[in-house]
Amino acid sequence: MSERTATRTRETAETSIELELAIDGTGEADVDTGIGFFDHMLTSFAKHGLFDLTVDCDGDLAVDDHHTVEDVAIVLGEAFDEALGDRAGIVRYADRKVPLDEAVAGAVVDVSGRPRFYFDGAFSQAQIGDFTSDMARHFGESLAMNAGLTVHLEVVSGENAHHEVEALFKALARTLDDATRLDEHREGTPSTKGTL
């Protein structure tokens, strides 16, 4: 098996990002975005998805958190797309529900090559530290659009936005880990078209 890794950079007037991803990792993360809660979510995403992830982002946080979260998701999506290559041999589909105390979140993923995103739910609080709760939804959307994924996310229940968002990131991570795993029973691309 060739290494499924990618190194990506992005330089704009709003953010400067360097990112490294190993899909077949051990969950090691080194993350610095300048947003404490977002760092926590990306670290959790790596840990529970068993992805090795390095992110260094210098963003225009004097404006707000939007550009930093969105651009990191864009670059992470591009890294997944590059690391997956032709997607030959992968499981392709997966779904998970993950609880965190009173909160439950779910994710369904198709590593299809066709980007689509759907979200159902709401967050109990608008803000978690310097992180705007709705940016969790936007993170999922930007990741899906740039990784070529069909993603359905939902916040099933909760009373605390920290728990809801963290359950959502963990559900997405576990689902992506399941869907991108290599299937020992499959030799080619998991599609009747022969390509994704």
N, C-alpha and C positions, 0 to 999 in steps of 0.2 A: 504494500500500500504506500503510495506516495504521500508525503506530508501535506496535510490540508491546512495550510497556513497562508496568511496574507499580512502585508505591511502597507498601510495607507497613510497619506498625508492630505491635508486640505488647508489652503490658505485663502482667506477672504478678508474683507475689511471688517468683518464681525468676529471671526474666530481664526485661531491657528491650532491645528490638531495634528498630532502624531499618534497612530494607533497600530498595535500589533495584535493579531488573533491567531490562536491555534485551536482548531475545532476539537481535535483529539488530545485535549490537555488533561490537567488534574484539578482545575479550578483555581489556579493561582492568578491573582490580580494585583496590579499596581496602577492605581487610578488617581488622577488629580485633575478635576474639572473646575475647581474653585467653588463648587456647590456641595456642601457637606452631605446632604441627603442623597443627591444624585450619585456621588462617589460611593455611598453605602449601597445604593441600588445596583450600580454596575458591578461592584464587588460581589454582591449577592447573586447577580445574574451569572457571573463567571463561576462562582463556587457551586451553584446548584445545577448549572448546565455542563459542568466539567470542561469549561473552555478556559484556556490561558489567555489573559487579556491585559494589555498595557494601553493606557489612555493618558495622554498629556494634552490638555486643552487650555488655551489662554483665550477667554472670550470676553465680550463686552458686557460684563456683569453689572456695570454702572447703569446700563439700560434696563435689563431684567435677565431672567434665566432662559428665555425662549431660544435665542440663537445658539447658545451653548448646548442645550439639550437636543435641539433639532439637528444641529450639525454633527454632533457626536453620533446620533442615530443614523444619519446619512452615511458617515464614514464607516460605522460598524456594519451597516447593511452592505456597502460596497465590499468590505472585507469578507463577509460571509459569502457573497456572490463569487468573489475571486477564489476563495479557499475551496469552495464546493466544486469548482470547475464544471465538468459536464454532468455532474450529479449521478454518475453511473454507480449502481450498486447500493444506493441509499434506501432506507425504509420509506421515505417520502412523506407519509401521513402520520400525525400523532395528535393526541389530545390529553390534557391533564386538568385536574382541579386541585388547587393547593389552598389549605387553610393557614391562617395565622391568627391564633386566638379566636376572636369572634368573627373575623373576616374570612371570606372565601372568594377566590378568583379563579377563572378558568381561561384556558387557551386551546385553540384548535389551529393546527398549522398544516399547510400543504406546501412542500418545497417544489412548487410547480413551475417556476420561471415566469409565472403570470402574476404580477403584483396586484393584490386587492387587500382591502382592510375594512373590518367591521368592528364596531365597539358597542357594547350594551352595558349600561350601568351609570353610576354617579358616585362621586366621592363625598364623604361626610364633611370634610373641611376643605376650604379652597386653597390653603397654604400649609406646607410642611417645612418649617424653617425658611430657607431661601428658595425652596422648590415649589412651584405652582402645581397643584395636584393634577390639573388637566394636562400638564405636560407629559404625564405617564401615558395618556392616550396618544398624544402626538408623537411621543417616542416610538410607540408601537407602529404607528402609521408610517413614519419616516423610515424605520427599519424595514418594514415589509416592502415599501415601494422601491427601495434601493437594493434589497437582497433578492428580489424576485420571488416573494412569498405571498401566498394567500393566508391571511391571519384573521382569526376571529377572537376577540378578547371580551371578557365580561367580568364585571364586579358583581358577584352573586349576592353577597351580603356583607355588612360591616357597620361599625359605629365610629371607627377611628381611621382617618385617611392614611396615616402612616402604615397601619396594618393592611389596609386595602391595596395601597400602591405596592407595598412589599410583596404581598401575596400575588399580585399581578405580574411583577417582574419574575418571581420565582416560578410561577406557572408557565410563563413564556420561555424561560430558560430550560425547564424540564422538558417542555414540549419540543423545543428546538433540538435538544440533545437527543431525544427519542427519534425525531424525524430525520436527522442528519446522520444517524448511525448507519454503518455499513451492514447490509443484510447478507448473511452468509449463504442464503439460498438464492441470491440474485446475482447474475453476472453482468447484465446490461442496465440500461436506463429504465427506471420504473414507469414506462409509458408505452401504450400501444403505438404511438407515433414514432417511437425510437429516439426521441429527444425531448428535453425539457427546456 
